[in-house]
C-alpha cells in the first residue's frame, strides 16, 4: 500500500504560506541591502 501526500492547495494556510514563501527571499535581500548601504554611509561620515 502506497501513500501519496498531496498538499491542499485550496486551503487558506497553504495560500498564505505560499505567498510568504514567494516574497520572503526578496524581502530578506532588500533588508540586507538597506543595512549594508546604511553602514557604508555611516563609515563614510566618520571618515570625513
Wavefront OBJ file of the C-alpha trace (Angstrom):
o trace
v 0.000 0.000 0.000
v 1.496 3.309 -1.113
v 0.589 6.635 0.415
v 0.794 9.788 -1.638
v 0.656 13.021 0.315
v -0.869 15.884 -1.609
v -0.923 19.467 -0.406
v -4.369 21.005 -0.103
v -3.711 23.948 -2.386
v -7.160 25.438 -1.763
v -6.701 25.870 1.992
v -6.082 29.324 3.436
v -2.961 28.215 5.306
v -1.389 26.945 2.101
v -2.214 30.154 0.234
v -0.704 32.334 2.978
v 2.386 30.136 3.260
v 2.869 30.155 -0.494
v 2.627 33.954 -0.651
v 5.065 34.419 2.253
v 7.450 31.867 0.785
v 7.462 33.573 -2.603
v 8.083 37.052 -1.163
v 10.496 36.110 1.631
v 13.741 35.921 -0.415
v 13.101 39.343 -1.980
v 12.265 40.930 1.370
v 15.375 39.489 3.029
v 17.611 40.731 0.208
v 16.048 44.201 0.397
v 16.599 44.376 4.175
v 20.213 43.218 3.848
v 20.866 45.763 1.107
v 19.327 48.527 3.236
v 21.559 47.721 6.211
v 24.660 47.445 4.010
v 24.045 50.861 2.446
v 23.328 52.378 5.848
v 26.548 51.022 7.362
v 28.593 52.204 4.371
v 27.150 55.708 4.693
v 27.943 55.759 8.418
v 31.547 54.767 7.710
v 31.854 57.500 5.089
v 30.541 60.115 7.543
v 33.098 59.027 10.163
v 35.887 59.313 7.606
v 35.103 62.929 6.698
l 1 2 3 4 5 6 7 8 9 10 11 12 13 14 15 16 17 18 19 20 21 22 23 24 25 26 27 28 29 30 31 32 33 34 35 36 37 38 39 40 41 42 43 44 45 46 47 48
